[in-house]
Amino acid sequence: MVDPQLLRTLKEEIDDLKRDKSELKEENTRLWNVIQALNALQCNLQVFSTSSDLLKMVMNILGIALEAVDSENGSILLLDEESDELVFVAVEGTRQEELVNFRIPADSGIAGWVKTHKKPALVPDVRKDDRWISAVDQSIGFHTRSLMAVPLILEDRVMGVMEVVNSMTEDHFNKTDLSLLLLVARLASFVFGRTEEAVDKSQNQLHENNLN
């Protein structure tokens, strides 16, 4: 006669395997969707020529990041090297109008830590993180529960930070979410790098024309 306890144990293990398989399938689907979206954007990098084109592409990138990690609130902050501040240049979600162009010191809060250390941050509960500063939340009337932030880096130069807050699922953000966000951030860094390159090239051509 088969031991009932053994049967229960085997059933639990089978259920765990099915659950793991389902979660793995979901993660693979999300990753594939992100890769397809990023490939489509990368194919269009050659066509943007105005600031509005750039903003549209940046908002698309941010939208891909939010969809990938199941969130509705995120932002891209770029470093203003002259003032040493991080500036919210693209925002999705609630309090969007209040947050666009909002500035914080470049070494402030979790975003500042990410920028300074050139490392990502995965924070399940901001209230338990010593790096967290609630000044932005208080200024715009928002409530941050959890967040992820990754640096925007091109050739070892930090250009800014991509930040996603408050997962829509019951679970907190996890390492898979962070990996997906890092993938999206690489393309964002490339876009900003290409933009700076185009601006510098235009300025050099204008300077040469003035000399001739």
C-alpha positions, 0 to 999 in steps of 0.5 A: 500500500502506498504511503498517503504522506508520500502521495501528498508530497509527490502531489505538492512537488508536481504542483510546484513544478507546474507553478514554476513552469507557468512562471517561467513561461510568463517571464519568457513571454515578457522578455520576448515582448520587450526584445521585439519592442526594443528591436522595432524602436532601434530600427527607427533610431535613424529617422528622428530629427527633432526634439519632439521625435526624441521625446516620443521615442523616449516616452515609448522606451519608458512605456516599454519598461513599464509594461515589462515590469507591470507598473503604471508609474515611471520616469527618466531623469537626466543629469544636468551637469552644470547644476549637478541635478537630476531632471525629470524629463519623461514621466508616465503615470499619475502626477505626470504634470507636476513631476516633469522638469522637477529637479533634485540634487544629483546625489539625493535619494535612491536615484542619486545613489544609483547615479553616484554608484553606477549600480541598479537599486531594487527596493521592495519597501522604500520605508525600510531603505535609508537612501529613500527621501520622501521630499518628491512624494510630498511635493507632488502628493504621491505615495511611493511604496516600492521602486526600481532604479537603474543608471543610464550609462554610455561608455562609462558616463552616467547620463541619468537614471530610469526609475519605476515605482509601485508594481501593480501586482501583489508581489513586489518587483523582483530580480527578473523585473530589474533585469528587464529594466536594465535591458530597456535602459541600455537602449535609452542610454544609446538614444541619448548618446546618439542625440548628443552626438547629433547636437555636437556634430551640428554645432561643429558644422555651424562653427566651421561654416562661420569660420569659412 
